[in-house]
Structures are given as C-alpha cells and as structure tokens.
Amino acid sequence: MRFIKPIIILIIVIILGYGIYSLVRERNAIEKEMQQLADTAQKLNVENAEYQAKISQYKRPENLLKLSREQFNYRREGEKMIIVVPGNASTSSSTAR
C-alpha cells in the first residue's frame, strides 16, 4: 500500500511531463511555420509593390507605347527603324568575308 501512492504520483508526473513536452514541441513547430509564412508574406509584399509600380507606370499611354515599341519593334507610320548590331557580332561577320 505504501508503494502505490508514489507509483501513482510518478505515473501522473510522467504523463504531465509528456504532455508539456508535446505542447512545447507543437508550439515550436507552429512558431517555425509562422516565421515561414511571415517571410513569404514579406516577399509577396515586395513583389506586389514592384507590380504596383509597373502598373502605375504603364497607366500612362506614353510609357505603354514606348514599351511596346521597344519589345515588339513597333513603329509609327512613316517612321524608319534602324537596328544597331553590337560590336562583337559585326567584327565576327566582317572576318568571315
């Protein structure tokens, strides 16, 4: 009878200890996940700000026209286009002659 109380108390302490250990481990996992989510949110906020800046820039028709002319080689009617070839490409073609 004397040994039953200490054994019961020991079992309760072990169960409580395991419960506390499980809670601490779960809390650490949740904190790690929260940090990852915060990092992702920060990256997305930076990316969003970049896109907002581009959107505000392209809202102006002049900028949109300039971009389309640069990327797609568009030109206005009657406008002549000159394509400049980099120096390295021209020297290699001139040596092949």
N, C-alpha and C positions, 0 to 999 in steps of 0.2 A: 504494500500500500504506500509506503514511503517513496518508492521509486516511480510511482505512477505520476505524481504531480510534476516532478522535474522533467520527465519524459514528455508529458503533455505540453509543458511550457516550452521545452526545446523544439517540439514539433511546431508550435504556434510561432515561435521566433523564426524558424526556418521558412515557414510559409510566408510570413510577413516580409522577411528578407528577400525572398524570391520575388514577391510582388513588387517591392520597392525597386529591386534590380530591373525588373521588366519595365516598370514605368520610366525609369531613368533612361534605359536603352531606347524605348519608344520616343521619349522626349528628344533625345539626341538625333534620332532618325528624322523626326519632324522638323527640328531646327535646321538640319542639313538640307532637307527638301525646301524649306522656306528660303534658305540662302540661295539655293539654285534658282528658285522662282524669282527672287529679287534680282539676281544677276540677269536672268532672261528678260525681266521687265525693264531693267535699265538699258539693255541692248536694244530692245524694241522701242523704247522711248527715244533713243538716239537715232535709230533708223527712221522712226516716224518724223522726227524733226527734220531730217535730211529730205524726206519725201515732201514734207510741207513746204520747205524752202524751194524745192524744184517746182512744185505746183504753183506757188506764188510767182515764181519766175516765168513759168510758161503760160500764165494767165494773160500776159501782155502779148498781143499779136506780133509785135516786132521780134520778140525773143523766140516765139514759136516759129516764125518764118525763118529766122536765122538758123535755128537748129535744124529745120527740115532741109534747108539749103546745104548745110554742112554735111549732114548724114546721108542724104539721098541725092546729092549733086543736082538739086533742082535749080532752075534759073528762071529769071523773068523773061518775058517775051522780048526778043530783040537784044538780050544781054548775051555777051560772049563769055565763054568759060575757058580758063587756062588752067591746065592741070600741071602742077610742078612735081617733077620726079626728084627724089632725094639724090644727093651727090654720089653715093655709093652705087646706086643702080645705073646711073649714067656712065660711070667710068668702066663698069664691067661690060656694058654693051658697046662702048667705044673700043675696047681692047679686042672684042670678038671680030671686029672688021678686018 
